[in-house]
Amino acid sequence: MNREDAIRMAKSAGMIVYQGAQDRVLFEGNVIDVLTRFADLAIENFLEKSGQYLTNDATREAAIKEAFAAGAAHEREECAKVCDELDRDVDAEPEHCAKAIRARWES
């Protein structure tokens, strides 16, 4: 947020802004209501410029947990496919499967 954004938001929130050598702000009405409106405008400005969104911790944690579980399930399936392919080889031992799985990350 730049100076112009802050002044625009302050005015929109109901503050009276006097610009000069030292900018001054007067509050008209309930100070808490004006500050709350200013905070809402600042958050809106941040979201608009950054493209980010805010969530509560529980929502964010649930999304992370779900994404991790999906990734783990995919990885298990990919590892099983490697072992299935080696299972067709009569001479394949469990360590061959482990080596083949680890080799997936080396290429």
N, C-alpha and C positions, 0 to 999 in steps of 0.2 A: 504494500500500500504506500502510495506516495503522499506528499503534503496536500495536493489538490484533492485526492480521494478522501483524506481525513477531514478536510474542511467541508467538502460536499456532504459527507455522511453526517458530520456534526450538525450541519444546517438541516438536513433531512430528518434528523432525530429530534429536532426542536431546540437546538442550542442557538444562541445568538453569538455569532463569531465576529469579533473586531480584529481586523488584520492590520498589522503595523510592525514597528520595530520589535515589539513583543506582542504576539497574538494573544488575545484574551477571549474567554468564553463565558457567557452568562447563561444560566439555566432558567428557563421559564417553565413553571409548573413543578411537578414532583421530580426531584433529581434522580431518584431511583428509576422511575419510568423512562426518563430521557436517556439515562445511561444504558438501560436495558435495550432500548430501541437502537442506540448507537452500537452496542455489542452485536445485536442481530444483523445490522447493516455491515459491520466489519466482517462477520462470519460469512455472510452472503457474498461479499466482495472477494474474500479469500477463496471460497469454493468456485466462484465464477472464473477467477484468474488462474487457479491451480488445477482445476478439473478434478480435484479430490473430493471425497465425501467423508462424512463423519458417521461413525456408528458407535454404539455403546460397546463396552468391553465384552459382554456376553455374546453379542452378535458376531463381533470380530473373531472371538475365540471359537465359536461354533463353526464359522466359515473356514478357519484354519484347520480345525480338526477334521471337517468333512473333506477338505482338499487333500490333507495328508492321508486319510483313509483311502480315498480314491487312488492316489498315487501308489500307495502300498499295495492295494489290490491289483493294480495294473502291473507292478513290478513282480509280484508273486506269479501272476499268470505268464509273464514273459520268461521268468526263470523256469517255470514248469514246462514251457515249450522247449527250452534248451534241453532239459532232462529227457523230455519225450523223444526228441530227435536222437539223443545219444542212446536211449533205451533200445533203439532198433539195432544198435551195434552190440552183438553178443559179448564182445570183449570189454565193453564199457564198465568201469567201476565207479562208485560214488565220487571218488576224487576227480575223475574225468569230468563229471557233471559240474563239480565245484570250479574246476579250472575253466571250463567253457563259460560258465556264468561270469566269472571274474574277467575273462577275456572280452566280454561284451563292452566293458568300460575302457578297455585299452585301445580300442580302434576308433 
